């Protein structure tokens, strides 16, 4: 796929994520997809494998959110296999706390599939809003 195709794939995925539809995102993940959450929070680590991402990261996160998780894109930058997405959330936890984090995601796309992402975010907000 070309750089433009990679960027278009992420634009399409985030168009759906902005309204709480994660299906296109999940369908685009390669089986060996990995997600690295930066920082030193309880959430910070590398989640290796699509099933691990879906169960350990997404499963835990969705159990703490009220309604569908919405992540709204602000900017896309693409070069080679990499697509950088700046985005922000519009969410509330089940305990009523706002969870409107700001993100910088660095995705690697190969052969039309998402292979990995590194997520940069406000770790203090993660710790305060998503504490058990």
C-alpha positions as CSV (number, residue, x, y, z in Angstrom):
1,X,0.0,0.0,0.0
2,X,1.1,3.6,-0.6
3,X,1.6,6.3,2.0
4,X,-1.7,7.8,0.9
5,X,-3.5,4.4,1.3
6,X,-2.1,4.0,4.8
7,X,-3.2,7.5,5.7
8,X,-6.7,6.9,4.2
9,X,-7.0,3.7,6.2
10,X,-6.4,5.5,9.5
11,X,-8.7,8.4,8.5
12,X,-11.5,5.9,7.8
13,X,-10.9,4.1,11.1
14,X,-10.9,7.3,13.1
15,X,-14.0,8.6,11.4
16,X,-15.7,5.6,12.9
17,X,-13.9,5.8,16.3
18,X,-15.1,9.4,16.6
19,X,-18.7,8.1,16.9
20,X,-17.9,5.1,19.1
21,X,-17.6,2.4,16.4
22,X,-14.5,0.4,17.0
23,X,-15.3,-2.5,14.5
24,X,-13.2,-1.1,11.6
25,X,-10.3,-0.6,13.9
26,X,-10.5,-4.1,15.2
27,X,-10.9,-5.6,11.7
28,X,-7.8,-3.7,10.5
29,X,-5.6,-5.2,13.3
30,X,-3.1,-7.9,12.2
31,X,-3.1,-10.9,14.4
32,X,0.3,-10.0,15.7
33,X,-0.7,-6.3,16.3
34,X,0.9,-4.7,19.4
35,X,-0.1,-1.6,21.4
36,X,2.5,0.2,23.5
37,X,1.1,2.6,26.1
38,X,3.9,5.0,27.2
39,X,4.5,6.3,30.7
40,X,4.7,4.6,34.1
41,X,1.0,4.0,34.9
42,X,-0.6,0.6,35.6
43,X,-1.7,0.7,32.0
44,X,1.8,1.5,30.6
45,X,3.3,-1.5,28.8
46,X,3.4,-3.3,25.5
47,X,0.3,-5.4,24.8
48,X,1.5,-8.0,22.3
49,X,-1.0,-9.7,20.0
50,X,-4.5,-8.7,18.8
51,X,-6.2,-11.0,21.4
52,X,-4.2,-9.5,24.2
53,X,-5.0,-5.9,23.1
54,X,-8.7,-6.7,22.8
55,X,-8.9,-8.6,26.2
56,X,-6.4,-6.9,28.5
57,X,-6.5,-3.3,27.2
58,X,-9.8,-2.8,25.4
59,X,-11.7,-5.1,27.7
60,X,-10.5,-3.4,30.9
61,X,-11.0,0.1,29.4
62,X,-14.5,-0.5,28.2
63,X,-15.5,-2.0,31.6
64,X,-14.6,1.4,33.1
65,X,-16.3,3.7,30.5
66,X,-19.9,4.8,30.4
67,X,-21.1,4.1,26.9
68,X,-19.0,3.8,23.7
69,X,-15.5,5.1,23.7
70,X,-15.1,8.0,21.3
71,X,-11.7,9.1,20.0
72,X,-11.8,12.1,17.6
73,X,-9.0,12.8,15.2
74,X,-7.4,16.2,15.0
75,X,-4.5,15.6,12.5
76,X,-2.9,12.9,10.4
77,X,0.7,12.8,9.2
78,X,2.0,9.9,7.1
79,X,5.4,8.8,6.0
80,X,6.2,5.3,4.7
81,X,4.6,2.7,6.8
82,X,4.0,5.2,9.7
83,X,0.8,7.2,10.3
84,X,0.8,9.7,13.2
85,X,-2.7,10.6,14.5
86,X,-3.2,13.4,17.0
87,X,-6.6,12.9,18.6
88,X,-8.7,13.6,21.7
89,X,-11.3,11.7,23.6
90,X,-14.8,12.6,24.6
91,X,-15.7,10.1,27.3
92,X,-17.0,9.7,30.8
93,X,-16.1,6.9,33.3
94,X,-18.8,4.8,34.9
95,X,-18.0,6.7,38.1
96,X,-18.9,10.0,36.3
97,X,-15.4,11.3,35.9
98,X,-14.6,13.0,32.5
99,X,-12.0,11.1,30.5
100,X,-11.1,13.5,27.7
101,X,-7.5,12.6,27.1
102,X,-5.3,14.0,24.3
103,X,-3.3,11.5,22.3
104,X,-0.6,11.1,19.8
105,X,-0.7,7.7,18.2
106,X,2.1,6.4,16.0
107,X,0.8,3.5,13.9
108,X,2.7,1.2,11.6
109,X,0.8,-0.2,8.7
110,X,1.9,-3.1,6.5
111,X,0.0,-4.7,3.6
112,X,-3.2,-2.9,4.6
113,X,-3.1,-4.1,8.3
114,X,-2.3,-2.3,11.5
115,X,0.9,-3.9,12.9
116,X,1.6,-1.7,15.9
117,X,0.9,1.5,17.6
118,X,2.7,3.6,20.3
119,X,0.3,5.8,22.3
120,X,1.5,9.0,24.0
121,X,-1.1,10.5,26.4
122,X,-1.7,12.4,29.6
123,X,-0.6,9.7,32.1
124,X,-1.8,11.8,35.1
125,X,-5.3,11.7,33.7
126,X,-5.1,8.0,33.2
127,X,-4.0,7.5,36.8
128,X,-6.7,9.8,38.3
129,X,-9.7,8.9,36.0
130,X,-9.1,5.2,35.5
131,X,-8.0,4.3,39.0
132,X,-9.8,1.2,40.3
